[in-house]
Amino acid sequence: MTAPFDLTDDSVVVIIGTGAGGGVLANELAQKGVSVVALEAGGRYLPQDYINDEWDSFGQLAWLDGRTTSGDWRVANDFSGLPAWIVKAVGGTTTHWAGASLRFQEHEWKARTHYGAVEGANLLDWPIDAAEMAPYYDKAEKKLNVTRTNGNAGLPGNNNYKVFEAGAKKLGYEEVSTGRMAINSANSEDGRMACQQTGFCFQGCKWGAKWSSAYTDIPAGEATGNLEVREKAHVLRIEHNEAGKVTGVVYVDAEGNEQMQMARIVCIAGNSIESPRLLLNSASSMFPDGLANSSGQVGRNYMRHLTGSVYGIFDKPVKMWRGTTMAGIVQDEARHDPSRGFVGGYELETLSLGIPFMAAFLDPGAWGREFTSALDQYENMAGMWIVGEDMPQESNRVTLNTDVTDQYGQPVPNVHYSDHANDVAMRNHAYERGQAIYDAMGATRTLPTPPYPSTHNLGTNRMSEKAQDGVVNRWGQTHDIANLFVSDGSQFTTGAAENPTLTIVALAIRQADRIADEMGKGNI
C-alpha cells in the first residue's frame, strides 16, 4: 500500500515531528518498507520559500505558540514567552540550525562515572557508549555530508573566523578549524550545491547547501510511497487501550478539525519541550501522571547547553555577517579538566547576528550610550558563541501551566530553568577565554552577553538503564509502554559539550534499525 494512509489503518508507525529525529526516522523506516504517517504541526517551506531577512524569517518559521518560563535564567526575564528559538515547519529546527556536526567524546557518554557525584546535579551514565554509537555516527556523517569527514574539505573561513582563529592561536589553542559542518563544501552527489557564503544560515539555506530533513530525508521517504507527511497537524494527545498499549494519535488538522490516526507504534519527536508536554497531556485513569511517567521523570532534567556569547569590537571592519554563520570552532576547552573549577567542557564557535537580532539579543532593555555605541561599531565587530555541558537537574523541568491555555484549549508548557553552580563557573571561564581571544587581536572593547532563547533543548525524557531513573531505554523505547518511542533530543541522558544534531540523527538511524527488526519479529 502506498501513501496516503487511512485514519483507521492501525499498521502504520506514527511519528510526531519531522526534524533531525522524526524526519530521519521517517525516511529510514520508509526505506525499509515500513508504512509511516508523520504529523507535523507546522507548514512546509522549501529553499525557494526561505526569507533572507531576520525578522520576516522568524515570523515564517519560529514556533510561536504560547509558552511560559520561570527560574533564575536570563531568558525568564527577557524572553518569558520565548524560552526556545525553534522551528514549526516540516524539517523542524534542521531548517534553523547552523550545521555544526560533532561527535560526543567518549567520557561524555558516562558523565556520572567520570565526573562523580556533583551536588545538586542529577547525573547519570547513558546506557550506551562511544563504541556502540561509532557505526551510527559514520552513517550520520555520510547522510549529512559533513565537512572534514569522508574526504570532504572544510569550509573556507570568513573574516569572523580569521579574527577568531588568529586570536585563539595567539593564546596557544591548537584545535582550531572551520569545524565539521553539515554544509556542502562542494556540490554533493544528491544534486545540492556548495555553500555560497550568503550568511543567513539561521533563516533556512536558500541554496540547500546546509542539510535539512525538509529537502533531503522527507522527500526521499515520500518517494518510496511508504511515507505520508501531514503538515499543519497539531497533536493533542496519544490514546491507549485497556492493555496499556498506545493505539493512535489525536490531532487537529489544517482545517481545524480533530482527527484520530490509528497506529501500531507511536514515536514522539517534538523537541524537548513539546515531547514531554504531549506525554503529560495524554494522562488517563491508567496513567494519571502522564504516559511513560511511572518514574516521575517526564519533563525533568531539562538541559539547554551552557550558552552565552562574546563580541569583540576592533578598529577595522570585520563584517562578521558575511559568510557561514558558525563555521569556526575552538575545541581545546571541550575536555574534562576539573582543575578549571568545573566538570565537563565547552566549545567556542563563531557566531554572527544581523543588526535586528543584535539589537534584540545584545542586552534587552539596555538602551543608552553603551548599547548604541556598540551597535554603531557593528561593522567592526566579531562574534562567538559558547556551547558547554550544563548539569541535568530534576528541578529544571517542563510542566503543564494550567493557568494558560493555547489555541486548542490545552495547558501550555512552562519551562523552568536555573543555572547550576557548575554552569556559572564554566560560563565565567568561557567569557574570560573568549574575551582573551579578541584582546589578543587588539580589540578596543569586548562584550560578554548572556544566553539567548534556547536552540539546544535536551533531556526531559531521558534514557536510562533502570526504569526508575528515566523515561526511555537504550533504544528510545519508553520503559512503560513497548510501542511508544521517543526519537528526539529529549532522550539525552546528559548534554555533552557538542552541538546535539549529529547525535540525534545517529540515534534515529539506530532506532529505525531496532523498530524495523522488532516489527519483523512481531515483538511490537
N, C-alpha and C positions, 0 to 999 in steps of 0.2 A: 504494500500500500504506500502511496506517496502522499505528501502533504497537499492540501490541508487535512488535519485530523478532526474527527468528530469529537464533540464535547463529551460524549458517553464512552469514548474509547479508553478503556482502563488498562491498555497495554503500553501506553506511552510513558516516557520519562518526562516529567515537567521540571523545567529549570527556570528559576525566578531570578532574572537579571542576566545581562549579556556582556558583561565587562571581561576583565582578564580571567576571572574564574569561570563564570557562566558561559561566556562566548566561546572560550576554548573548549570547555567540557561539552557544549552542544555540538561543536564541529567534530571533536574526537569520537563522540558516541555515534553521530550520524555516519561518519566514515566507516564505522564498524557494523553498520546496518541496523542500528538501534533507532526506533522511532522517538523523536524528540519534539516537544512543544516548549518553546522558550517564550516566557512572558516578560515584556519589558515595559516599565512604567512610562518611559519617555518615547519621543518620536524618533524617526530615522533621518539622520543627516549624514551626507557624504562629502568628500573634499570639495566638490563644487558648491556646497551649501555653506561651508565654514566662512566666518567673517573675520577679516584681519583688522579688527577693532576691539579693544579690550572690553569695554562696557557692553557693546552690542552683542559680542560673542558670549559674554557672561549671561546676558538675558536669554540668549538662544539655548545654551547648553546646561547651565547650572541647575542643580537640584535646589529649588527654592520653596519646597513645601515647608509648612510650619514646623519649627523645632525650638526647643528651649535649652538653655545652658546654665549650669551652676558650677561652683567650685572656685578656687583661687586663681585659675589660669587667666591670662590677659584676655583671652577670647570671650570669656563670660561678661567682661565689662564692655569691650569694644565691638564685638560681633555677636551679641547674645542670641540673635535669631539665625546666625550662620556659623555653627560650630565647625562645619566642614565645607570645603570647596571641592565638591564632587559633581559629577555629570548625571543628568537624567536624559538619557538617549540610548539608542542601540549602540553598543560598543562601550557603554558605561564610561568610567573615568579613563579608559585607554584612549579616549579622544583628547583628554586634557593633559595626561601625564607628560613628563619631559623626556622619557625614554631611557633613563638610567637603568641598566640591567646587570645587577651584581649578585653573585652567589653569596649565601651565608658562609661565614667562616666555620671551621669545624667545631670550635668551642661554643659557638652561639647556639647550636642545637641542644647543648647541655648546660644551660646557664646556671641552674641550681647547683650542679656538680662543680663547675669552675668558679662561680662567684661566692659560693657558700650561702649561708642564711644572711639575708640583708633585711635589717629591721624595717618593718612597715611594707615590705615588698612581698608579693605572693608568687615568688619564683618557683618554676617547675621545669624539669627537663622535658624537651619534646620526646615523644615515644618513637621518633625516627632520627636518623643521623645523616652525616655528610656522605658516607659511603653508599647508603641506600638511595639517596637523592641524586647522586652524581649522574647516572644514566638519564634521569628525567631532566636535569639541568642541561645535559647535552642536547636533548630533543627540544627543549625550550629555546636554547640559543640558536638552534637551526631554524625553528619556526619564526622567531623574531628577527633573524638575520643580524644578530648582534655584532657590532664592530669589535675588532681585536679578538674574535673567535672564528674558527673555521676558515682562516685565511683572509678574513675581511680586514681591510685597512681601517685605521682610526679616522675619525672626522678631523677636518682641519681646525686649528684654533683661531678663534676670533680675537679682537683686541682685548675683550674682557678676560679671555683665557690667558693671553700673553702677559698681562699685568699680574694675574694670579700665579701663573707658573714661575715667572721671574722672581716674584716676592717669596714664594714657597721655597724655591731652590736656594735663595739667599739665606733662608733660615735653616737650611740643611735637610729639608724634606726631599725624599727620593722617589716615593710612589706618587708621581705627578704625571697626569696624562689627560687627553680629552675623553678618557673613560671608555667603558663598554656601554654602548648605546644601541637601542633598537631603532636606529635611524640609518637608512641606507647610505653608506659612504660611496657606493657605486650603484648603477642600475641593477636591480635584482632580477632573478630568473622568473619571478611571478609577474613581471611587467611593471613593477613600481619603480619610479625614477629615484635618482640620488638626491640627497638633501640639497636644496637651493639656497640655504642660509637666509631664509626670509625673516626668521626671528619671532614668529607668532606660534611657537610650539604649543603653548597652553591653550590656544584658541582652536585647535584642530589643524592638522597639517594639510594645507591645500594641495600639496604635491603628492600626498600619500607615501612620502618617504619614511615617515615615522610609522612603526607598526601600531595598528589599532584593530581590535577584533571587528570593528564596524565594517571594514572593507577588506578583510582577509579571511578570518575564520568563519564569520557569519555567512557571507555569500558562498564560501566553499562548502559549508554544511548544507545550505539550501540547495546547492547544485546536485547533491546526492539524491534529493527527493525524500530524505528522511527527517528533515528539519523544517518546522514551521515556526516563524517568529511572529508573534502578535505584539505589535507596538501599541503604545498608549493603553497598556493593560496593567492597571494598578492592583496588585494583590492585596486582599484584605485579611485573609486567614487561610489556614490549612485545615482540612477536615480529616477525621479519622473514624474508624469503625469500632465496634464493641471489643474487638481483639486488640485494640491499641495500634493498629497499623494505619498509616496515612492513606487516604483514598482519593484525595483530589484537592484542588485549589479553587477558592472563590476569589474572583477579581471583578473589577469594574472595567468594562471595555471602552473603546474610543468614543462610543455614543452615550456613555454614562449608564449603561445597563449592567446589572450584576449577572455574572456568568459563573458556572461551575465546570471546571475541566477535570475529568476523572484522571487518575494516574496510577501506574504500577509503582513508581518511585518518584519522590519529590526531592529536588536539590535546590538549596537556597544559596543565592549568590548576589545578595542585595547590598553589600558593603556592611561594615561593622556597626553601623547604626540601624539600618533598616532590617538586617537579618535577625538580630535579637528582638527587635520590636515586633516582627512578624510572629516569632515563636511565642512571645508574651501575649500578643493579641489573639493567639489561637488557643488560649486557655479553655478548658472544658471541665465538666464534672470529673472526668477521669484524670485530667491533667490540670488541676486547679491553679498551679503556679506557672502555666505555660507549657508548651510542648518541649520535650527533651530536657526538662529542667529539674529532674529529681535531685541533682547536686546543688541546686540553687545558684549555679554559676552562669546561667544565661544572662547576658548583659554585663557581667562583671569583667574585671581585668582589662578595661578599655585602655589601649595604648595608641599614641598618635605620633610617635617618634619625638625625640627631643629636637626641637627646631628653634630657629631664630635666624637672623641674617646679619651680615656686616657689609656696610658700604664704605668705600674709600673715595675721597674727593682729591683730585690731582690738579696740577697747574696746566695740564694739557688735555685736549679732548681724548676720551676713550670710546665714546659712542657704544656703550655696552650692549645696547639693544640690537646691534647688527650681528646677525649670525645665530647659530643654535643657542637656545636659552640656557641649557645646562650641560654642554659638552666641555667639562673640565672638572677634575677631581684630585684632591689630596687624600690619600688613604693611610698615611703613616699613623694617624691618631686613631685608627679603627681597631687597634689591638686592645686586648685586656691587660691593663697595667695599673693595678690598684695604687701604685706609688704616686699617681697623679691626684689621688684623693677621691676616686670613684671607681666603680666596677663598670665593665663594658667600655665601648669606644664610640667614636663618631667619625663621619666623613665630612669634608668640606667640599662643596660643589659650586661651580659658577652659577650665578643667577642674575637675570635682568628682569626688571619690571618696566613697563611703559609708564609715561607720566601719570595717566589717570590712576593706575593701581599704586604707583609710588606715593601719590598724594593720599590715597586711602589707607595704605598699609604702613607708611613710614612711622607715623606717630599720631593716630587718630585724635582729633580734638585739640592738637597742639599747634594751632595756628599762631603765628608770631614770627619774629625776625629769624630765630634759629631755624624754624621749619621752612620758611620761604627762601632763606638763603641757600638751604640745601637743595631745594628744587631749582633755584637759579643756576646751580652748579651741575645740573643733571647731565649735561653733555660730557662733563669731565669726571663722571662717576663710574666706578667699577663695583661689582656686587658679587657676593657669595652667600650660600645657604648652608646651614648646619643641619646635618642629619645624624642623630645619635640614638642609641638604645635607651629608651625610657623604661622605668620599672613598672611591671604589672602590679596594680593594687586592687584589692577586692572592692574598695570604696570608689574607685574610678569606674563608673558604670553607666550603662544606658538603661533607663527605666521608662515606664509609661507615665506621662503627665496627664492625669485625668482631668485637670482643670482647663486644659487647652485641647481643642479638637481640630482636626484637619478638614479638608474639603469633603471628606467622606464620612465625617462624624466620628472618626476614630481618635483616641488619645494620641497626641504627638509624642515622639521620643524626647526625653530630656537627657542631655549629655553632661554628666558630672565629671569634672577632672580637676585634680590639684596636683601640683608638682611634688615629687618625692625629693628628699634631700639630695639623693644621688643625681637626680636630674638637674638640680640647681647647680651643684658643683661641676657637673660636666658642661653645662651651658656656659658658665662663667669661664671655664678653661678654654672653651671653644671661642668665645668672644675675644679673649686675650690673644689667642693664636691667630685668629682671623685679622684682628687689628694689627698685629705684628707683621703679617704678610704685606699689608698695604703700607705700613710705616716703613718697611724695608725698601719700598719703592718710592719713598718720598711723599706720601700722602700729606696733604695740608690739613685734613680732618678725617676722622673715621667715625662711623655711625653704627654702633651695635643696635639692632632693632629687635623688638620682641616677636614671639611667634605669630604667624598669620593663622587664619582658619585652617583646620587640618586637611591635608591631602592624603596622608598615610593614616588610614583608620584600621586598627588591628585589635585582635583579641575579641572579647565578648561572647565567643562560642568556642572556647579554646580546646585544643587537642590534649588528651591526657591518657596515660596508661590505665589509670583507675577511674571508674565511673564517677566516684565521689569528688574527684579533683577537677573535672571539666565537663564538656558537653559532647565532644566527639572523640572517636578512637583514631587510630593511626591512619585510617583511610578517609577521615572526614565523615564517617558514618556515626549518627548520634548513638550514644550509649543506650538510650532508652527505646528507640524505635528503629528497627532494622532497615526499613525502606525510606528513611529520611536522612538526607546528607546535607552537609554544609560545604560550600565549594568556593569560598572567597577568603579574604584576609582575616575574617573574624575567627577562623580556626587556628590562628597563630598562637602558640603557647607563650612565646616571648618574641620581641620585635627585632632583635639583632640591630646592627648599625646600618645595614644596607637598605636601599630602596626596595620595596616588597614585591613589585610586579613580577619579576622573573620567577620568584619563588611561588607566587600564586599560580602562574602559568604551569610551572613544573608539577605542582601538586594536582592541578586539574588534569594534566595528561596522565599522571599516575592514577588518579581517581577514576578516570574513564576506563582504564585497563581493568581496574578492580570491579567496577559496576558491570561492565560487559561480561566479565568472567563469572561473576556471581549470578547474573541473569541467566547465562548459559547453563549453569549448574542447577538452576531452579531454586537457589537459596534466597533470592529476594524477588 
